[in-house]
């Protein structure tokens, strides 16, 4: 796993992304440990679920993408002193094309 602090390769409106074993984080989020841990979850998913399988399922299965993001945002939330799950639920509901409500996303994030 390699981490790069750059504005390249990251979609507009996003703070970071993982592309296989590579993590890209915008420089202004360099000190955001939660974001780094979120992207590390995606790298772990990539390695443990299979290079091609994970990538294709993430692209074409909304249920798989939802589960992958819930897992990553749960990890990210653990790195902040405040409760950011409502914010993350809003992001899941609006930024990933998943057709899920904020309330449903928050329920998934709060499940153990």
HELIX and SHEET records of a PDB file:
HELIX    1   1 UNK A   27  UNK A   29  5                                   3    
HELIX    2   2 UNK A   33  UNK A   49  1                                  17    
HELIX    3   3 UNK A   51  UNK A   60  1                                  10    
HELIX    4   4 UNK A   62  UNK A   77  1                                  16    
HELIX    5   5 UNK A   85  UNK A   95  1                                  11    
HELIX    6   6 UNK A  102  UNK A  110  1                                   9    
SHEET    1   A 3 UNK A   2  UNK A   5  0                                        
SHEET    2   A 3 UNK A  22  UNK A  25  1                                        
SHEET    3   A 3 UNK A  16  UNK A  19 -1                                        
END                                                                             
